[in-house]
């Protein structure tokens, strides 16, 4: 894969002490192939498989909802609220609906980021680090969807999990509003506080309480014997969602947080006026494979919750992951000594 070896200038360079004062540095934004237009099978396959997966991802959830049977978790939970006391039923039902709406918003977030990943891959230029930052939110949203739509829990636990996330977000927005510029801060604070008060009122009316969880040093929302932490461990959720990809979450965080080890790993040579990078195509392929898997797991969570099989989508996802993994193996065999 010599065509993928690139020269890319960036500042600050790797060895600042070796650079004469006043030196002008060339700058670039992406890696480019040394042979313009050189086709790389992995990149072409990545775009094709992502495009096909996204088309399926966009279509399937609506079909799941339309064809849900009467005994699926969604239908049984809807019937469950008919048995809830009149005093708390409206608020519990609205919070449950907001929880399901949150899963749809999260699914849109998955789609948007995976689609953006497809858009940054091209046969003329490839990213050095951007694919990592794009991939992480997709994984986080997928893991949260799996947490909320878990078919191993019932309506009341789902209600507390969703309410806890909604409460945590509304509380965070009140703190965030205080950081706005003075000119707009009063309006932002008033809006955030009003929305928090409305949500807290709904939670109170639903007979859900906010309590201190001493063992976790966090708050939890409690409904009878059911409870959920206000801030579940997102790293654990992602790790549990992708058990076959240990460390994937932490690897993607390296680019987001500007880890020296992550950024420096792609440097191949440093001179007085240029830092040389070589894009890691195998890593790009692995991230694409992970993104395809994330969309597949999201679809599987919706399929299970709405009581439809989703077998065709699961098979297609596995086939696309296998295609990408095959290209990664081919790439590594070419670069092996």
Buried (B, 14 or more C-beta within 10 A) or exposed (E): BEBBBBBBBBEEBBEEEEBEEEEEBEEBEBBBBEEEEBEBEBBBBBBEBBEBBBEBBBEBBEBBBEEBEEEBBBBEBBEBBEEBEEEBBBBBBEBBEBBBEBBEEBBEBBBBBBBBBBEBBBBEBBBBBBBBBBBBBBBBBBBBBBBBBBEEBBBBBBBBBBBBBBBBBBBEBBEEBEEBEEEEEEEBBEEBBEBBEEBBEBBEBBBBEBEEBEEEEBBBBBBEEBBBBBBBEBEEBBBEBBEEBEEBBBBBBBBEEEBEEBBEBBBEEBEEBBBBBBBBBBBBBBBBBBBBBBBBBBBBBBBBBBBBEBEEBBEBBEBBBEBBEBBBEBBEEEEEE
